[in-house]
Amino acid sequence: MSEERAVSRREFLKLAGVAGAALGVAGGLGGLLAACGGTGTTTTTGAPATTATTAGAASTDTTAGANTTVSAAAESGADLKIGLVEPKTGNLAAFALADDWYVAWAEAALADGIVCGDGKKHMVKFVRVDSQSDSNRASQVAGDLMLNSGVYMVLASGSPDTVVPVADQCETNEAIGLFNFSPWQAVFGTKVERKWSWGAMLGSEQSIADFSVAFDAIPNNKKVGMLFANDADAAAWMSDTAAPAVFKQKGYTLVVPTYYTEGTEDFTAQISTYKREGVDIICGTNNPPDWVNFVNQALQQGLKPKIMSSGKALLFPQVPEGLASGCYNFIGEMSWSPAWPFKDSLTGKTCQEMGADFETKANMQWQQTIGQYGKIEWAVDLFKRAKNPEDKNSVLEVIPQTKLDTINGLVDFTQPVDVNGVHNVTNNVKPVYAAGQWVKGTGKWKFDYVEISNAAAPGTEVAATALPMVYL
């Protein structure tokens, strides 16, 4: 397996042209994330990689070479291709920081191929394309994978800006789509009928349940300033079953200013509303560059609430590190942690072992997006169980029988559908989902991310009690 490109925190910041650990208000985090996402090397195992050009962008077609469970006597079948749509560049590039690492990890695990339900040994290939953090681009490259690259299974994760257009292409072109690390409401909470799109996707209601438990631990006036861009995430979080319902049940009042336009550098309107209403809590889900700009401007304008939280942005350690102020104790979602008691179904390695391997090879702090690897575990499991893995309809047939332990916990489609349960809609099961807090680091890293609520994460352990913000 080829070696990962090492990116230290200092180098990570230098890529954005930042002299120190702080980012100016106008600069934001977009350039930083685009720089880190756009230059990663492609890992190859077994046969040499071949490069195909799709719609003007290079997509890497890499063959996995070996799996120790494969019988040497098994007859060989056709290669099985898995398409990956990734935001390697642009303002969502942080979601792809771990992609090179976990694709290389999967390639090593699958290096001898896999024996599938047809009794044949099949090699696995990953065909990777960059969405450039643009929903139109995600749709285009996903369609190209299906129509021009011989791919009938496409995987995507992260923001709805990446996942939803891929799911739409799957329905149009009758290709299997597997998705995680994005709100299920964005794909399955609409009136669009889904046959080919399947998710192990979290619920916005899970985020709010975890956050509200954490908020309860900190004395506050129960006024929550909601911060959203005008996007699919906002629609998911503010749906009837998510933030309004959960917060109302716990006695919180929501203050919802005008949604901002993604990429804006002026949050004066939102900040003024929060100050006028006297909110003690900021809560929402935001792209990393937008969150950095908002926090820096809030502090400049004298807004210092007791609690500051965000969904997407605070998944990444580079975000609290990149703020102009040294403030900390931000609360965010915890979608994966090396402390979790789960194992990789392909290698038997623990979450702790995977996190340590990432830190060694990437030379940066573990990323929650390591957990996106779970969709690869799921894809391989489907191939193994399908009577004819070369036929998409055969693979589609086994999805409802999925019951698989992954690094994200159990993915179980065999349990009855219950709108209030884990198997909440026919095509989706919700993973465990916790809340974490960026506290002052006690070891190698500037900040440590500790679990503070497991309201939607049974089987995981709370490591600390939520603390109010610290402003320096």
Beta strands, then each sheet from edge to edge (+ up, - down):
strand 1: 50-54
strand 2: 57-63
strand 3: 80-86
strand 4: 114-115
strand 5: 121-122
strand 6: 124-130
strand 7: 153-157
strand 8: 176-180
strand 9: 197-200
strand 10: 223-228
strand 11: 253-255
strand 12: 281-285
strand 13: 307-310
strand 14: 330-334
strand 15: 403-406
strand 16: 409-412
strand 17: 433-440
strand 18: 447-456
sheet 1: 1+ 2- 6+ 3+ 7+ 8+ 9+
sheet 2: 4+ 5-
sheet 3: 11+ 10+ 12+ 13+ 14+ 17- 18+
sheet 4: 15+ 16-
end
